[in-house]
Amino acid sequence: MAFDKIKQPPWLPSKPEKKKRPYVNKEEVKKLHGNRCKICNKTESEVGRLEMAHFRAVSRGGTQIFPLCPNHHVKYDNGLLDNTELKKLNLTRKEYERYRPKKTKPKTKSRKKKTPNPFDVSLPKTKFPLF
């Protein structure tokens, strides 16, 4: 019996359907922008690869994409672009703050006790070498 074919009981709330992203041909977008980072204007061969960034974050309903080098993509997503870089994207600081991804809580490391390894055996130290 397949679990995906089981009907959900009527008393449980239905799951909302996940929105599908529209298909975008990334190669066409790169070609449209001349295979260059939109900020530093370096080619794909100079930076290794170009990544597709969303003007407005997907979490905020964005669909329009443009090519960025990996360095500028990280800076863009983390809100670290300066005004001259924003000007190259035709964005104001206010728009940029509105378009950025929603802030998430930083992950905290859990303080689990480290389980001892049963194979870690400390040998007694001797005055002469064993081997």
N, CA, C and O atoms as a Tinker XYZ file with bonds, in Angstrom:
   524  protein
     1  N      0.846000   -1.187000    0.000000    73     2
     2  CA     0.000000    0.000000    0.000000    64     1     3
     3  C      0.885000    1.241000    0.000000    63     2     4     5
     4  O      1.770000    1.371000    0.845000    81     3
     5  N      0.659000    2.119000   -0.908000    73     3     6
     6  CA     1.483000    3.328000   -1.022000    64     5     7
     7  C      0.940000    4.406000   -0.082000    63     6     8     9
     8  O     -0.265000    4.653000   -0.031000    81     7
     9  N      1.844000    5.038000    0.655000    73     7    10
    10  CA     1.437000    6.057000    1.611000    64     9    11
    11  C      0.990000    7.351000    0.937000    63    10    12    13
    12  O      0.195000    8.100000    1.504000    81    11
    13  N      1.497000    7.621000   -0.273000    73    11    14
    14  CA     1.108000    8.856000   -0.939000    64    13    15
    15  C     -0.321000    8.808000   -1.472000    63    14    16    17
    16  O     -0.873000    9.846000   -1.837000    81    15
    17  N     -0.926000    7.632000   -1.523000    73    15    18
    18  CA    -2.289000    7.499000   -2.030000    64    17    19
    19  C     -3.329000    7.473000   -0.915000    63    18    20    21
    20  O     -4.527000    7.396000   -1.186000    81    19
    21  N     -2.879000    7.537000    0.337000    73    19    22
    22  CA    -3.804000    7.534000    1.466000    64    21    23
    23  C     -4.479000    8.900000    1.553000    63    22    24    25
    24  O     -3.812000    9.933000    1.503000    81    23
    25  N     -5.804000    8.899000    1.683000    73    23    26
    26  CA    -6.531000   10.158000    1.792000    64    25    27
    27  C     -6.389000   10.694000    3.206000    63    26    28    29
    28  O     -6.337000    9.941000    4.179000    81    27
    29  N     -6.330000   12.023000    3.293000    73    27    30
    30  CA    -6.229000   12.669000    4.595000    64    29    31
    31  C     -7.617000   12.679000    5.233000    63    30    32    33
    32  O     -8.600000   12.981000    4.555000    81    31
    33  N     -7.717000   12.353000    6.526000    73    31    34
    34  CA    -9.023000   12.378000    7.192000    64    33    35
    35  C     -9.637000   13.771000    7.132000    63    34    36    37
    36  O     -8.919000   14.768000    7.210000    81    35
    37  N    -10.966000   13.850000    6.994000    73    35    38
    38  CA   -11.624000   15.152000    6.817000    64    37    39
    39  C    -11.522000   16.065000    8.036000    63    38    40    41
    40  O    -11.678000   17.278000    7.897000    81    39
    41  N    -11.262000   15.516000    9.241000    73    39    42
    42  CA   -11.200000   16.361000   10.421000    64    41    43
    43  C     -9.834000   17.060000   10.561000    63    42    44    45
    44  O     -9.702000   17.991000   11.356000    81    43
    45  N     -8.831000   16.627000    9.805000    73    43    46
    46  CA    -7.529000   17.303000    9.835000    64    45    47
    47  C     -7.510000   18.437000    8.829000    63    46    48    49
    48  O     -8.071000   18.315000    7.740000    81    47
    49  N     -6.857000   19.559000    9.190000    73    47    50
    50  CA    -6.786000   20.660000    8.220000    64    49    51
    51  C     -5.945000   20.261000    7.013000    63    50    52    53
    52  O     -4.963000   19.529000    7.139000    81    51
    53  N     -6.340000   20.748000    5.855000    73    51    54
    54  CA    -5.616000   20.385000    4.641000    64    53    55
    55  C     -4.302000   21.163000    4.563000    63    54    56    57
    56  O     -4.189000   22.278000    5.073000    81    55
    57  N     -3.321000   20.554000    3.918000    73    55    58
    58  CA    -2.022000   21.204000    3.762000    64    57    59
    59  C     -2.125000   22.221000    2.634000    63    58    60    61
    60  O     -2.712000   21.938000    1.590000    81    59
    61  N     -1.551000   23.410000    2.843000    73    59    62
    62  CA    -1.583000   24.376000    1.739000    64    61    63
    63  C     -0.655000   23.912000    0.623000    63    62    64    65
    64  O      0.411000   23.350000    0.877000    81    63
    65  N     -1.072000   24.153000   -0.607000    73    63    66
    66  CA    -0.245000   23.736000   -1.740000    64    65    67
    67  C      0.951000   24.664000   -1.864000    63    66    68    69
    68  O      0.834000   25.880000   -1.705000    81    67
    69  N      2.103000   24.071000   -2.151000    73    67    70
    70  CA     3.324000   24.835000   -2.294000    64    69    71
    71  C      3.317000   25.547000   -3.646000    63    70    72    73
    72  O      2.980000   24.954000   -4.671000    81    71
    73  N      3.696000   26.840000   -3.634000    73    71    74
    74  CA     3.748000   27.593000   -4.877000    64    73    75
    75  C      4.924000   27.110000   -5.713000    63    74    76    77
    76  O      6.023000   26.896000   -5.202000    81    75
    77  N      4.676000   26.942000   -6.996000    73    75    78
    78  CA     5.751000   26.539000   -7.895000    64    77    79
    79  C      6.419000   27.788000   -8.450000    63    78    80    81
    80  O      5.754000   28.760000   -8.808000    81    79
    81  N      7.738000   27.742000   -8.515000    73    79    82
    82  CA     8.481000   28.852000   -9.100000    64    81    83
    83  C      8.383000   28.772000  -10.619000    63    82    84    85
    84  O      8.422000   27.684000  -11.193000    81    83
    85  N      8.258000   29.919000  -11.260000    73    83    86
    86  CA     8.231000   29.881000  -12.727000    64    85    87
    87  C      9.610000   29.488000  -13.259000    63    86    88    89
    88  O     10.635000   29.834000  -12.672000    81    87
    89  N      9.620000   28.768000  -14.365000    73    87    90
    90  CA    10.882000   28.336000  -14.953000    64    89    91
    91  C     11.570000   29.515000  -15.621000    63    90    92    93
    92  O     10.949000   30.262000  -16.378000    81    91
    93  N     12.861000   29.676000  -15.336000    73    91    94
    94  CA    13.657000   30.728000  -15.947000    64    93    95
    95  C     14.899000   30.080000  -16.534000    63    94    96    97
    96  O     15.606000   29.346000  -15.843000    81    95
    97  N     15.166000   30.345000  -17.794000    73    95    98
    98  CA    16.357000   29.826000  -18.432000    64    97    99
    99  C     17.535000   30.696000  -18.007000    63    98   100   101
   100  O     17.685000   31.824000  -18.476000    81    99
   101  N     18.366000   30.165000  -17.117000    73    99   102
   102  CA    19.470000   30.942000  -16.546000    64   101   103
   103  C     20.506000   31.320000  -17.594000    63   102   104   105
   104  O     21.118000   32.385000  -17.511000    81   103
   105  N     20.703000   30.457000  -18.572000    73   103   106
   106  CA    21.662000   30.773000  -19.627000    64   105   107
   107  C     21.202000   31.986000  -20.437000    63   106   108   109
   108  O     22.021000   32.804000  -20.855000    81   107
   109  N     19.893000   32.098000  -20.658000    73   107   110
   110  CA    19.357000   33.254000  -21.374000    64   109   111
   111  C     19.553000   34.538000  -20.568000    63   110   112   113
   112  O     19.855000   35.590000  -21.131000    81   111
   113  N     19.380000   34.449000  -19.257000    73   111   114
   114  CA    19.569000   35.622000  -18.396000    64   113   115
   115  C     21.034000   36.049000  -18.416000    63   114   116   117
   116  O     21.335000   37.240000  -18.495000    81   115
   117  N     21.942000   35.079000  -18.344000    73   115   118
   118  CA    23.376000   35.395000  -18.420000    64   117   119
   119  C     23.702000   36.076000  -19.742000    63   118   120   121
   120  O     24.420000   37.076000  -19.781000    81   119
   121  N     23.161000   35.520000  -20.825000    73   119   122
   122  CA    23.418000   36.070000  -22.154000    64   121   123
   123  C     22.875000   37.500000  -22.253000    63   122   124   125
   124  O     23.512000   38.368000  -22.849000    81   123
   125  N     21.701000   37.741000  -21.668000    73   123   126
   126  CA    21.084000   39.062000  -21.679000    64   125   127
   127  C     21.975000   40.099000  -20.995000    63   126   128   129
   128  O     22.013000   41.259000  -21.407000    81   127
   129  N     22.688000   39.681000  -19.954000    73   127   130
   130  CA    23.573000   40.574000  -19.208000    64   129   131
   131  C     25.028000   40.455000  -19.651000    63   130   132   133
   132  O     25.921000   40.950000  -18.963000    81   131
   133  N     25.279000   39.816000  -20.773000    73   131   134
   134  CA    26.623000   39.724000  -21.326000    64   133   135
   135  C     27.550000   38.783000  -20.585000    63   134   136   137
   136  O     28.766000   38.976000  -20.615000    81   135
   137  N     27.011000   37.764000  -19.915000    73   135   138
   138  CA    27.804000   36.802000  -19.126000    64   137   139
   139  C     28.737000   37.509000  -18.150000    63   138   140   141
   140  O     29.894000   37.119000  -17.993000    81   139
   141  N     28.231000   38.547000  -17.497000    73   139   142
   142  CA    29.026000   39.332000  -16.552000    64   141   143
   143  C     28.265000   39.552000  -15.257000    63   142   144   145
   144  O     27.035000   39.572000  -15.226000    81   143
   145  N     29.041000   39.719000  -14.178000    73   143   146
   146  CA    28.449000   40.102000  -12.896000    64   145   147
   147  C     27.875000   41.500000  -13.061000    63   146   148   149
   148  O     28.526000   42.381000  -13.623000    81   147
   149  N     26.675000   41.704000  -12.579000    73   147   150
   150  CA    25.993000   42.985000  -12.757000    64   149   151
   151  C     26.656000   44.101000  -11.951000    63   150   152   153
   152  O     26.451000   45.277000  -12.255000    81   151
   153  N     27.448000   43.759000  -10.926000    73   151   154
   154  CA    28.077000   44.780000  -10.086000    64   153   155
   155  C     29.524000   45.046000  -10.507000    63   154   156   157
   156  O     29.872000   46.187000  -10.811000    81   155
   157  N     30.369000   44.017000  -10.531000    73   155   158
   158  CA    31.797000   44.224000  -10.813000    64   157   159
   159  C     32.126000   44.093000  -12.302000    63   158   160   161
   160  O     33.242000   44.402000  -12.719000    81   159
   161  N     31.176000   43.644000  -13.089000    73   159   162
   162  CA    31.320000   43.535000  -14.538000    64   161   163
   163  C     32.390000   42.518000  -14.960000    63   162   164   165
   164  O     32.896000   42.589000  -16.080000    81   163
   165  N     32.736000   41.580000  -14.081000    73   163   166
   166  CA    33.692000   40.531000  -14.442000    64   165   167
   167  C     32.952000   39.420000  -15.170000    63   166   168   169
   168  O     31.789000   39.133000  -14.884000    81   167
   169  N     33.653000   38.800000  -16.121000    73   167   170
   170  CA    33.029000   37.732000  -16.889000    64   169   171
   171  C     32.985000   36.446000  -16.075000    63   170   172   173
   172  O     33.640000   36.310000  -15.042000    81   171
   173  N     32.195000   35.515000  -16.575000    73   171   174
   174  CA    32.060000   34.223000  -15.900000    64   173   175
   175  C     33.394000   33.491000  -15.846000    63   174   176   177
   176  O     33.688000   32.820000  -14.857000    81   175
   177  N     34.209000   33.609000  -16.900000    73   175   178
   178  CA    35.505000   32.925000  -16.908000    64   177   179
   179  C     36.474000   33.559000  -15.901000    63   178   180   181
   180  O     37.372000   32.874000  -15.411000    81   179
   181  N     36.315000   34.832000  -15.584000    73   179   182
   182  CA    37.181000   35.497000  -14.603000    64   181   183
   183  C     36.849000   35.112000  -13.172000    63   182   184   185
   184  O     37.747000   35.008000  -12.337000    81   183
   185  N     35.569000   34.899000  -12.874000    73   183   186
   186  CA    35.163000   34.605000  -11.494000    64   185   187
   187  C     34.880000   33.124000  -11.254000    63   186   188   189
   188  O     34.622000   32.725000  -10.118000    81   187
   189  N     34.923000   32.317000  -12.287000    73   187   190
   190  CA    34.662000   30.885000  -12.127000    64   189   191
   191  C     33.249000   30.500000  -12.510000    63   190   192   193
   192  O     33.049000   29.608000  -13.335000    81   191
   193  N     32.255000   31.169000  -11.914000    73   191   194
   194  CA    30.858000   30.917000  -12.265000    64   193   195
   195  C     30.021000   32.116000  -11.850000    63   194   196   197
   196  O     30.406000   32.886000  -10.971000    81   195
   197  N     28.903000   32.256000  -12.478000    73   195   198
   198  CA    27.955000   33.310000  -12.120000    64   197   199
   199  C     26.750000   32.668000  -11.457000    63   198   200   201
   200  O     26.265000   31.626000  -11.898000    81   199
   201  N     26.278000   33.294000  -10.403000    73   199   202
   202  CA    25.105000   32.792000   -9.685000    64   201   203
   203  C     23.931000   33.706000   -9.979000    63   202   204   205
   204  O     24.106000   34.894000  -10.248000    81   203
   205  N     22.745000   33.149000   -9.926000    73   203   206
   206  CA    21.539000   33.931000  -10.169000    64   205   207
   207  C     21.000000   34.449000   -8.836000    63   206   208   209
   208  O     20.723000   33.674000   -7.921000    81   207
   209  N     20.860000   35.744000   -8.745000    73   207   210
   210  CA    20.316000   36.379000   -7.542000    64   209   211
   211  C     18.949000   36.956000   -7.879000    63   210   212   213
   212  O     18.695000   37.341000   -9.021000    81   211
   213  N     18.080000   37.013000   -6.897000    73   211   214
   214  CA    16.749000   37.595000   -7.076000    64   213   215
   215  C     16.772000   39.046000   -6.613000    63   214   216   217
   216  O     17.284000   39.339000   -5.532000    81   215
   217  N     16.221000   39.965000   -7.421000    73   215   218
   218  CA    16.106000   41.351000   -6.963000    64   217   219
   219  C     15.331000   41.382000   -5.660000    63   218   220   221
   220  O     15.769000   41.971000   -4.672000    81   219
   221  N     14.194000   40.752000   -5.672000    73   219   222
   222  CA    13.395000   40.619000   -4.451000    64   221   223
   223  C     13.512000   39.162000   -4.036000    63   222   224   225
   224  O     13.354000   38.265000   -4.864000    81   223
   225  N     13.787000   38.921000   -2.764000    73   223   226
   226  CA    13.995000   37.559000   -2.284000    64   225   227
   227  C     12.778000   36.684000   -2.560000    63   226   228   229
   228  O     11.645000   37.163000   -2.565000    81   227
   229  N     13.021000   35.411000   -2.785000    73   227   230
   230  CA    11.926000   34.460000   -3.042000    64   229   231
   231  C     10.979000   34.438000   -1.849000    63   230   232   233
   232  O      9.767000   34.302000   -2.021000    81   231
   233  N     11.527000   34.572000   -0.635000    73   231   234
   234  CA    10.682000   34.584000    0.560000    64   233   235
   235  C      9.749000   35.790000    0.581000    63   234   236   237
   236  O      8.780000   35.808000    1.339000    81   235
   237  N     10.027000   36.783000   -0.233000    73   235   238
   238  CA     9.173000   37.968000   -0.335000    64   237   239
   239  C      8.422000   38.017000   -1.659000    63   238   240   241
   240  O      7.837000   39.042000   -2.007000    81   239
   241  N      8.439000   36.905000   -2.401000    73   239   242
   242  CA     7.671000   36.807000   -3.633000    64   241   243
   243  C      8.419000   37.220000   -4.886000    63   242   244   245
   244  O      7.793000   37.494000   -5.910000    81   243
   245  N      9.731000   37.273000   -4.831000    73   243   246
   246  CA    10.514000   37.721000   -5.977000    64   245   247
   247  C     10.680000   36.660000   -7.040000    63   246   248   249
   248  O     10.801000   35.474000   -6.731000    81   247
   249  N     10.686000   37.084000   -8.291000    73   247   250
   250  CA    10.901000   36.163000   -9.411000    64   249   251
   251  C     11.953000   36.676000  -10.385000    63   250   252   253
   252  O     12.509000   35.887000  -11.150000    81   251
   253  N     12.240000   37.965000  -10.379000    73   251   254
   254  CA    13.178000   38.546000  -11.341000    64   253   255
   255  C     14.614000   38.262000  -10.894000    63   254   256   257
   256  O     14.984000   38.553000   -9.756000    81   255
   257  N     15.435000   37.680000  -11.815000    73   255   258
   258  CA    16.798000   37.318000  -11.448000    64   257   259
   259  C     17.815000   38.031000  -12.315000    63   258   260   261
   260  O     17.510000   38.514000  -13.405000    81   259
   261  N     19.052000   38.083000  -11.792000    73   259   262
   262  CA    20.161000   38.688000  -12.516000    64   261   263
   263  C     21.447000   37.997000  -12.078000    63   262   264   265
   264  O     21.499000   37.445000  -10.979000    81   263
   265  N     22.493000   38.015000  -12.918000    73   263   266
   266  CA    23.732000   37.304000  -12.587000    64   265   267
   267  C     24.647000   38.119000  -11.672000    63   266   268   269
   268  O     24.828000   39.323000  -11.855000    81   267
   269  N     25.220000   37.426000  -10.680000    73   267   270
   270  CA    26.224000   38.007000   -9.797000    64   269   271
   271  C     27.338000   37.007000   -9.595000    63   270   272   273
   272  O     27.117000   35.798000   -9.655000    81   271
   273  N     28.554000   37.517000   -9.353000    73   271   274
   274  CA    29.652000   36.622000   -8.986000    64   273   275
   275  C     29.381000   36.133000   -7.560000    63   274   276   277
   276  O     28.599000   36.761000   -6.847000    81   275
   277  N     29.999000   35.037000   -7.124000    73   275   278
   278  CA    29.723000   34.506000   -5.784000    64   277   279
   279  C     29.974000   35.519000   -4.658000    63   278   280   281
   280  O     29.223000   35.552000   -3.683000    81   279
   281  N     31.030000   36.352000   -4.786000    73   279   282
   282  CA    31.328000   37.338000   -3.736000    64   281   283
   283  C     30.204000   38.361000   -3.591000    63   282   284   285
   284  O     29.755000   38.647000   -2.481000    81   283
   285  N     29.756000   38.905000   -4.713000    73   283   286
   286  CA    28.695000   39.905000   -4.641000    64   285   287
   287  C     27.343000   39.293000   -4.286000    63   286   288   289
   288  O     26.502000   39.969000   -3.694000    81   287
   289  N     27.120000   38.046000   -4.630000    73   287   290
   290  CA    25.862000   37.387000   -4.262000    64   289   291
   291  C     25.755000   37.265000   -2.745000    63   290   292   293
   292  O     24.701000   37.531000   -2.166000    81   291
   293  N     26.843000   36.864000   -2.110000    73   291   294
   294  CA    26.839000   36.753000   -0.637000    64   293   295
   295  C     26.642000   38.130000   -0.014000    63   294   296   297
   296  O     25.862000   38.288000    0.925000    81   295
   297  N     27.354000   39.125000   -0.542000    73   295   298
   298  CA    27.199000   40.490000   -0.017000    64   297   299
   299  C     25.765000   40.984000   -0.219000    63   298   300   301
   300  O     25.202000   41.632000    0.664000    81   299
   301  N     25.181000   40.684000   -1.367000    73   299   302
   302  CA    23.813000   41.123000   -1.664000    64   301   303
   303  C     22.817000   40.500000   -0.677000    63   302   304   305
   304  O     21.966000   41.197000   -0.125000    81   303
   305  N     22.928000   39.199000   -0.463000    73   303   306
   306  CA    21.991000   38.508000    0.428000    64   305   307
   307  C     22.156000   38.914000    1.890000    63   306   308   309
   308  O     21.190000   38.884000    2.653000    81   307
   309  N     23.373000   39.294000    2.286000    73   307   310
   310  CA    23.620000   39.653000    3.690000    64   309   311
   311  C     23.507000   41.144000    3.965000    63   310   312   313
   312  O     23.754000   41.584000    5.088000    81   311
   313  N     23.137000   41.930000    2.956000    73   311   314
   314  CA    22.919000   43.360000    3.171000    64   313   315
   315  C     24.203000   44.156000    3.295000    63   314   316   317
   316  O     24.225000   45.181000    3.976000    81   315
   317  N     25.269000   43.710000    2.657000    73   315   318
   318  CA    26.567000   44.354000    2.803000    64   317   319
   319  C     26.984000   45.212000    1.607000    63   318   320   321
   320  O     28.119000   45.685000    1.560000    81   319
   321  N     26.097000   45.418000    0.656000    73   319   322
   322  CA    26.442000   46.244000   -0.506000    64   321   323
   323  C     26.441000   47.722000   -0.127000    63   322   324   325
   324  O     25.582000   48.183000    0.625000    81   323
   325  N     27.420000   48.458000   -0.661000    73   323   326
   326  CA    27.444000   49.897000   -0.412000    64   325   327
   327  C     26.614000   50.621000   -1.476000    63   326   328   329
   328  O     26.094000   49.997000   -2.402000    81   327
   329  N     26.498000   51.933000   -1.334000    73   327   330
   330  CA    25.613000   52.704000   -2.214000    64   329   331
   331  C     26.059000   52.691000   -3.671000    63   330   332   333
   332  O     25.215000   52.709000   -4.567000    81   331
   333  N     27.373000   52.660000   -3.930000    73   331   334
   334  CA    27.830000   52.634000   -5.331000    64   333   335
   335  C     27.464000   51.309000   -5.996000    63   334   336   337
   336  O     27.117000   51.277000   -7.176000    81   335
   337  N     27.541000   50.222000   -5.240000    73   335   338
   338  CA    27.159000   48.912000   -5.779000    64   337   339
   339  C     25.653000   48.842000   -6.000000    63   338   340   341
   340  O     25.194000   48.249000   -6.977000    81   339
   341  N     24.887000   49.443000   -5.102000    73   339   342
   342  CA    23.429000   49.471000   -5.262000    64   341   343
   343  C     23.028000   50.306000   -6.482000    63   342   344   345
   344  O     22.056000   49.995000   -7.170000    81   343
   345  N     23.787000   51.361000   -6.731000    73   343   346
   346  CA    23.489000   52.222000   -7.876000    64   345   347
   347  C     23.638000   51.447000   -9.183000    63   346   348   349
   348  O     22.887000   51.676000  -10.131000    81   347
   349  N     24.614000   50.522000   -9.237000    73   347   350
   350  CA    24.801000   49.699000  -10.439000    64   349   351
   351  C     23.616000   48.761000  -10.669000    63   350   352   353
   352  O     23.358000   48.337000  -11.796000    81   351
   353  N     22.897000   48.443000   -9.587000    73   351   354
   354  CA    21.707000   47.592000   -9.686000    64   353   355
   355  C     20.427000   48.422000   -9.819000    63   354   356   357
   356  O     19.329000   47.869000   -9.880000    81   355
   357  N     20.571000   49.740000   -9.865000    73   355   358
   358  CA    19.429000   50.667000   -9.928000    64   357   359
   359  C     18.498000   50.490000   -8.734000    63   358   360   361
   360  O     17.276000   50.498000   -8.880000    81   359
   361  N     19.088000   50.328000   -7.552000    73   359   362
   362  CA    18.318000   50.185000   -6.321000    64   361   363
   363  C     18.689000   51.295000   -5.348000    63   362   364   365
   364  O     19.842000   51.721000   -5.286000    81   363
   365  N     17.705000   51.757000   -4.592000    73   363   366
   366  CA    17.998000   52.668000   -3.488000    64   365   367
   367  C     18.197000   51.840000   -2.231000    63   366   368   369
   368  O     17.825000   50.667000   -2.192000    81   367
   369  N     18.778000   52.440000   -1.212000    73   367   370
   370  CA    19.006000   51.727000    0.048000    64   369   371
   371  C     17.673000   51.249000    0.638000    63   370   372   373
   372  O     17.591000   50.145000    1.175000    81   371
   373  N     16.643000   52.074000    0.537000    73   371   374
   374  CA    15.332000   51.730000    1.092000    64   373   375
   375  C     14.728000   50.515000    0.372000    63   374   376   377
   376  O     14.201000   49.605000    1.013000    81   375
   377  N     14.811000   50.511000   -0.972000    73   375   378
   378  CA    14.306000   49.368000   -1.747000    64   377   379
   379  C     15.087000   48.104000   -1.410000    63   378   380   381
   380  O     14.518000   47.023000   -1.253000    81   379
   381  N     16.399000   48.263000   -1.304000    73   379   382
   382  CA    17.279000   47.130000   -1.006000    64   381   383
   383  C     16.896000   46.474000    0.314000    63   382   384   385
   384  O     16.832000   45.248000    0.407000    81   383
   385  N     16.643000   47.281000    1.324000    73   383   386
   386  CA    16.259000   46.733000    2.633000    64   385   387
   387  C     14.911000   46.026000    2.556000    63   386   388   389
   388  O     14.679000   45.041000    3.256000    81   387
   389  N     14.032000   46.528000    1.711000    73   387   390
   390  CA    12.714000   45.914000    1.561000    64   389   391
   391  C     12.787000   44.604000    0.790000    63   390   392   393
   392  O     12.006000   43.689000    1.052000    81   391
   393  N     13.723000   44.502000   -0.163000    73   391   394
   394  CA    13.819000   43.333000   -1.029000    64   393   395
   395  C     14.637000   42.196000   -0.443000    63   394   396   397
   396  O     14.487000   41.053000   -0.875000    81   395
   397  N     15.487000   42.473000    0.516000    73   395   398
   398  CA    16.385000   41.456000    1.052000    64   397   399
   399  C     15.614000   40.293000    1.667000    63   398   400   401
   400  O     14.440000   40.443000    2.007000    81   399
   401  N     16.271000   39.108000    1.818000    73   399   402
   402  CA    15.584000   37.970000    2.440000    64   401   403
   403  C     15.152000   38.288000    3.863000    63   402   404   405
   404  O     15.768000   39.101000    4.550000    81   403
   405  N     14.084000   37.633000    4.288000    73   403   406
   406  CA    13.599000   37.817000    5.655000    64   405   407
   407  C     14.665000   37.357000    6.623000    63   406   408   409
   408  O     15.350000   36.360000    6.392000    81   407
   409  N     14.795000   38.094000    7.706000    73   407   410
   410  CA    15.813000   37.752000    8.689000    64   409   411
   411  C     15.378000   36.517000    9.464000    63   410   412   413
   412  O     14.223000   36.389000    9.871000    81   411
   413  N     16.323000   35.623000    9.656000    73   411   414
   414  CA    16.052000   34.415000   10.421000    64   413   415
   415  C     16.869000   34.452000   11.691000    63   414   416   417
   416  O     17.882000   35.147000   11.772000    81   415
   417  N     16.428000   33.705000   12.675000    73   415   418
   418  CA    17.172000   33.646000   13.928000    64   417   419
   419  C     18.455000   32.853000   13.709000    63   418   420   421
   420  O     18.448000   31.825000   13.033000    81   419
   421  N     19.548000   33.331000   14.279000    73   419   422
   422  CA    20.798000   32.575000   14.119000    64   421   423
   423  C     20.703000   31.237000   14.830000    63   422   424   425
   424  O     20.100000   31.126000   15.897000    81   423
   425  N     21.301000   30.233000   14.229000    73   423   426
   426  CA    21.278000   28.910000   14.828000    64   425   427
   427  C     22.251000   28.873000   15.994000    63   426   428   429
   428  O     23.382000   29.351000   15.901000    81   427
   429  N     21.789000   28.300000   17.085000    73   427   430
   430  CA    22.663000   28.162000   18.247000    64   429   431
   431  C     23.123000   26.723000   18.344000    63   430   432   433
   432  O     22.383000   25.788000   18.036000    81   431
   433  N     24.347000   26.570000   18.773000    73   431   434
   434  CA    24.875000   25.220000   18.920000    64   433   435
   435  C     24.272000   24.588000   20.169000    63   434   436   437
   436  O     24.218000   25.207000   21.231000    81   435
   437  N     23.826000   23.361000   20.024000    73   435   438
   438  CA    23.283000   22.670000   21.187000    64   437   439
   439  C     24.446000   22.210000   22.053000    63   438   440   441
   440  O     25.518000   21.869000   21.553000    81   439
   441  N     24.221000   22.209000   23.318000    73   439   442
   442  CA    25.286000   21.853000   24.250000    64   441   443
   443  C     25.147000   20.402000   24.688000    63   442   444   445
   444  O     24.980000   20.102000   25.870000    81   443
   445  N     25.219000   19.518000   23.712000    73   443   446
   446  CA    25.149000   18.102000   24.025000    64   445   447
   447  C     26.483000   17.646000   24.583000    63   446   448   449
   448  O     27.546000   18.116000   24.175000    81   447
   449  N     26.402000   16.725000   25.520000    73   447   450
   450  CA    27.634000   16.158000   26.039000    64   449   451
   451  C     28.193000   15.211000   24.993000    63   450   452   453
   452  O     27.465000   14.445000   24.361000    81   451
   453  N     29.479000   15.284000   24.833000    73   451   454
   454  CA    30.137000   14.438000   23.859000    64   453   455
   455  C     30.171000   13.018000   24.405000    63   454   456   457
   456  O     30.637000   12.780000   25.519000    81   455
   457  N     29.678000   12.089000   23.618000    73   455   458
   458  CA    29.693000   10.701000   24.068000    64   457   459
   459  C     31.097000   10.143000   23.890000    63   458   460   461
   460  O     31.730000   10.346000   22.854000    81   459
   461  N     31.571000    9.450000   24.891000    73   459   462
   462  CA    32.933000    8.913000   24.783000    64   461   463
   463  C     33.006000    7.813000   23.729000    63   462   464   465
   464  O     32.068000    7.035000   23.558000    81   463
   465  N     34.100000    7.766000   23.049000    73   463   466
   466  CA    34.336000    6.751000   22.041000    64   465   467
   467  C     34.828000    5.493000   22.750000    63   466   468   469
   468  O     35.847000    5.547000   23.438000    81   467
   469  N     34.135000    4.361000   22.605000    73   467   470
   470  CA    34.546000    3.153000   23.323000    64   469   471
   471  C     35.890000    2.606000   22.831000    63   470   472   473
   472  O     36.512000    1.781000   23.501000    81   471
   473  N     36.330000    3.066000   21.669000    73   471   474
   474  CA    37.586000    2.559000   21.130000    64   473   475
   475  C     38.784000    3.421000   21.518000    63   474   476   477
   476  O     39.928000    3.064000   21.239000    81   475
   477  N     38.515000    4.565000   22.167000    73   475   478
   478  CA    39.622000    5.383000   22.657000    64   477   479
   479  C     40.137000    4.773000   23.954000    63   478   480   481
   480  O     39.479000    4.849000   24.992000    81   479
   481  N     41.291000    4.183000   23.888000    73   479   482
   482  CA    41.887000    3.556000   25.064000    64   481   483
   483  C     43.237000    4.215000   25.280000    63   482   484   485
   484  O     44.084000    4.247000   24.387000    81   483
   485  N     43.420000    4.735000   26.474000    73   483   486
   486  CA    44.718000    5.335000   26.764000    64   485   487
   487  C     45.619000    4.264000   27.379000    63   486   488   489
   488  O     45.248000    3.589000   28.339000    81   487
   489  N     46.775000    4.132000   26.815000    73   487   490
   490  CA    47.736000    3.146000   27.297000    64   489   491
   491  C     48.619000    3.780000   28.356000    63   490   492   493
   492  O     48.934000    4.968000   28.273000    81   491
   493  N     49.017000    3.011000   29.338000    73   491   494
   494  CA    49.910000    3.562000   30.359000    64   493   495
   495  C     51.274000    3.893000   29.747000    63   494   496   497
   496  O     51.767000    3.173000   28.879000    81   495
   497  N     51.863000    4.969000   30.202000    73   495   498
   498  CA    53.167000    5.372000   29.697000    64   497   499
   499  C     54.249000    4.549000   30.390000    63   498   500   501
   500  O     54.227000    4.340000   31.603000    81   499
   501  N     55.183000    4.097000   29.585000    73   499   502
   502  CA    56.271000    3.301000   30.141000    64   501   503
   503  C     57.607000    4.001000   29.891000    63   502   504   505
   504  O     57.692000    4.918000   29.075000    81   503
   505  N     58.625000    3.570000   30.584000    73   503   506
   506  CA    59.944000    4.183000   30.457000    64   505   507
   507  C     60.645000    3.757000   29.167000    63   506   508   509
   508  O     61.509000    4.470000   28.656000    81   507
   509  N     60.279000    2.626000   28.663000    73   507   510
   510  CA    60.911000    2.121000   27.444000    64   509   511
   511  C     59.845000    1.937000   26.360000    63   510   512   513
   512  O     58.679000    1.677000   26.659000    81   511
   513  N     60.260000    2.075000   25.104000    73   511   514
   514  CA    59.272000    1.940000   24.030000    64   513   515
   515  C     58.778000    0.511000   23.895000    63   514   516   517
   516  O     59.540000   -0.438000   24.080000    81   515
   517  N     57.511000    0.361000   23.574000    73   515   518
   518  CA    56.923000   -0.978000   23.422000    64   517   519
   519  C     57.306000   -1.605000   22.094000    63   518   520   521
   520  O     57.382000   -2.830000   21.994000    81   519
   521  N     57.543000   -0.812000   21.092000    73   519   522
   522  CA    57.868000   -1.349000   19.759000    64   521   523
   523  C     59.221000   -0.918000   19.330000    63   522   524
   524  O     59.665000   -1.272000   18.238000    81   523
